[in-house]
Amino acid sequence: MRSAQVTIRAVAVAPADAFDRVKDFAAYPRLSPVVRSVTVTRADAGTEHSDWEVYFRNGILRWSETDTFDRAALTIAFAQDDGDFAEFTGTWRIRPDGEDSLIDFATEFDFGIPSLAGILDPVAERVFRETIGLVVTGLFAKAEIVGDDALVRAVELARERTAGAH
């Protein structure tokens, strides 16, 4: 199973406010050109169902997931119900850091195709990390990717490409 992690600092944003912005998955297509669509339906106050389409290589990855929100703990857990992955789970954790909030995203995934894992998995890890970097830094007026200079550069390049396309 492959994993991807990203930590982003939301400067001068309270953790509860960061949580509310992160959980707005329907906004993600506006924040990253890689996210084609997200359709959200509510199941109850602490759970929702979301259907995702994300551009990947020469096609589109599709999956449906159950998202579980724990506002008191400032966490969101998600797990694929159906879709292109054999397994796909993860968490968002928001934690205070002085006047700022740290937003931790972690996922584990498996396409279930061992013969292609060496090709697909590294690409998927990169796409996840860059997409989360683009989305979360786009959610806040001032946000910084923590501890990953290569990801900072990749997100800056993606923003420049997107700006150049408009």
FENBEL-V474372 format. One record per residue. N is the residue number from 1. D_LAST is the distance of its C-alpha to the last C-alpha in Angstrom with 2 decimals. Layout:
N,D_LAST
N,D_LAST
This chain:
1,37.43
2,34.32
3,32.89
4,29.85
5,29.92
6,27.59
7,28.65
8,26.42
9,27.80
10,26.61
11,27.87
12,30.10
13,29.55
14,32.71
15,33.08
16,33.51
17,30.26
18,28.45
19,30.14
20,28.95
21,25.28
22,25.55
23,27.40
24,24.68
25,23.49
26,21.91
27,19.17
28,18.20
29,15.67
30,13.44
31,13.99
32,13.57
33,11.77
34,15.31
35,16.98
36,16.81
37,19.27
38,22.12
39,24.85
40,27.43
41,30.95
42,33.58
43,36.91
44,38.59
45,38.08
46,37.69
47,36.14
48,33.26
49,32.12
50,28.52
51,27.08
52,24.22
53,21.98
54,20.18
55,18.66
56,21.25
57,21.83
58,21.81
59,22.39
60,22.27
61,24.65
62,26.20
63,28.69
64,30.36
65,31.65
66,33.96
67,32.81
68,35.67
69,35.19
70,37.81
71,36.96
72,40.20
73,39.45
74,35.68
75,35.05
76,33.20
77,34.53
78,32.97
79,34.47
80,33.38
81,35.52
82,34.31
83,31.71
84,30.81
85,32.40
86,36.16
87,35.85
88,33.08
89,33.92
90,32.82
91,32.93
92,31.07
93,33.34
94,32.71
95,35.25
96,35.99
97,35.86
98,37.27
99,34.89
100,32.04
101,31.45
102,31.12
103,29.27
104,30.60
105,29.12
106,31.33
107,31.39
108,33.73
109,32.98
110,34.69
111,33.58
112,37.25
113,37.04
114,39.10
115,38.83
116,35.00
117,34.88
118,34.67
119,31.48
120,29.72
121,30.70
122,29.22
123,25.84
124,25.98
125,27.05
126,24.11
127,21.62
128,23.46
129,23.55
130,19.90
131,18.85
132,21.43
133,20.39
134,16.74
135,18.01
136,20.92
137,19.44
138,16.78
139,19.79
140,21.38
141,20.85
142,22.58
143,23.02
144,24.19
145,24.77
146,28.52
147,30.38
148,27.87
149,26.35
150,24.95
151,23.01
152,21.76
153,20.43
154,18.92
155,17.04
156,15.84
157,14.66
158,12.88
159,11.05
160,10.21
161,9.04
162,6.81
163,5.51
164,5.51
165,3.83
166,0.00
